[in-house]
Amino acid sequence: MVPETENDNLFSDHILIVKGRFKSNSLNLYGILLIIFNQNQKLDTYNIVVSTYSSVYDHEPHVSWDQYEQAIMEMKWRGNFNASMTSSLMDQFKAIESDNDLTSQLYNSINNYDYDNIDIFLFDMINRIIHDKNLILETSIQEVTLEEFVEAKEKRYENDDQNDSSSVAATDLEEGSVMLNVQPILAPVKGKPIYELKIGDTIMTKIIPNTDRANYFIDLLELRVENHVKPVSCEVIDIKSNGKNEPIEILTRIGPGIYGKCIEDERQVKLRLYDPTIDGPRSKKSIPPKEGKKAAPAAPGSNSVSEYEGFSRMTFVIIGLFAVLLIIFILLIYISF
């Protein structure tokens, strides 16, 4: 028999993941959730979405965790969810994360593949918000190594990178730029009609957090506040449409090397313009230099453009001018004699 202490550490390098789906037939509510414990037995990631769309329940828990995570993110991106209940359930997860006893209880149940306790635990948590004793819950546990987890993240990151590169090539932007999907912020009263929008206007948009790449730049630009993404100002650099009844495609510049693209079907909407007195100064952060295929994060509070390099170039210019003046001065002295 394996000693208890040794058994506890048998899969210490593994990541434990719970995927689940639930539905309340009486309230016409459906949802899916994802819980990830890292190799240190800490609650690393949690996400959940609740919707009135029955198609949400079509996501079966036996699929891979990364597909499940992508499904949740896409549903939130499209807006096909109940924001109030989703937010309340996320708060429930926060409460669990801050309680060591509850976190340990949940981890031990997952680690022992105790589905009964897992279902009871999650049922009670969900039922505090949905209030349906006949709630149907189905869960599945997936165990992956750290290498497999990182590989799945890297694969998605590379796919995002390839999609961004294709978009950049299509719009003839500078090499190494990144293209993000953004959503314009509407202002029905004081906004500018989209049909009056001009190149050079600065509008407010929101980066859609539907990919790892998008989330990376949201954090880089310091736009994430708890579970919300703050709007970001961006300059309109191109406006396209294939016809009067076709969607309008707006290309924007968020910062050096960082671009946003949005497609708007409605031509009567009004977009919120950037107001420095309300929105503050525009971000000057740029896309960090790449190391291989990965972008290296910029140091907190610093821009990607090196101040030291900028200072060195200016120094060289001054020295060069001084040298030229010195040579001219010497030549004048020599000619005078």
CORDATA-V29239 format. One record per backbone hydrogen bond with DSSP energy under -0.5 kcal/mol. CO is the residue of the C=O (numbers start at 0). NH is the residue of the N-H. If there is no record, write none. Layout:
co/nh
CO/NH
CO/NH
//
This chain:
co/nh
2/6
3/7
4/8
6/9
8/11
10/13
12/145
14/143
15/36
16/141
17/34
18/139
19/32
20/137
21/30
22/24
22/135
23/27
23/28
28/23
29/50
30/21
31/48
32/19
33/46
34/17
35/43
35/44
36/15
37/40
41/37
41/43
44/35
46/33
48/31
49/81
50/29
51/53
52/55
53/56
54/57
55/58
57/59
59/62
63/67
64/68
65/69
66/70
67/71
68/72
69/73
70/74
71/75
72/76
73/77
74/78
74/79
78/80
80/82
81/85
82/86
83/87
84/88
85/89
86/90
87/91
88/92
89/93
90/94
91/95
92/96
93/97
95/98
97/99
98/102
99/103
100/104
101/105
102/106
103/107
104/108
105/109
106/110
107/111
108/113
109/112
112/114
113/117
114/118
115/119
116/120
117/121
118/122
119/123
120/124
121/125
122/126
123/127
125/128
125/129
126/130
131/134
134/136
135/22
137/20
139/18
141/16
141/143
143/14
144/148
145/149
146/150
147/151
148/152
149/153
150/154
151/155
152/156
153/157
154/158
155/159
156/160
157/161
158/162
159/163
160/164
161/165
162/166
163/167
164/168
165/169
166/170
167/170
167/172
168/171
173/176
177/258
179/260
180/207
182/205
183/185
184/271
186/190
190/192
191/270
192/195
193/196
197/200
200/202
200/235
201/273
202/233
203/184
204/231
205/182
206/208
207/209
210/214
211/215
212/216
213/217
214/218
215/219
216/220
217/222
217/223
218/221
222/224
222/229
224/227
227/224
227/229
231/204
233/202
234/252
235/199
237/250
239/248
242/245
246/241
247/249
247/263
248/239
248/250
249/261
250/236
250/237
251/253
251/259
252/234
254/257
255/286
256/177
256/258
257/253
257/254
258/179
259/251
260/181
261/249
262/264
263/247
268/193
269/186
270/191
271/203
274/277
274/278
275/279
288/295
289/291
290/292
290/293
293/290
293/295
298/301
303/305
305/309
306/310
307/311
308/312
309/313
310/314
311/315
312/316
313/317
314/318
315/319
316/320
317/321
318/322
319/323
320/324
321/325
322/326
323/327
324/328
325/329
326/330
327/331
328/332
329/333
330/334
331/335
332/336
//
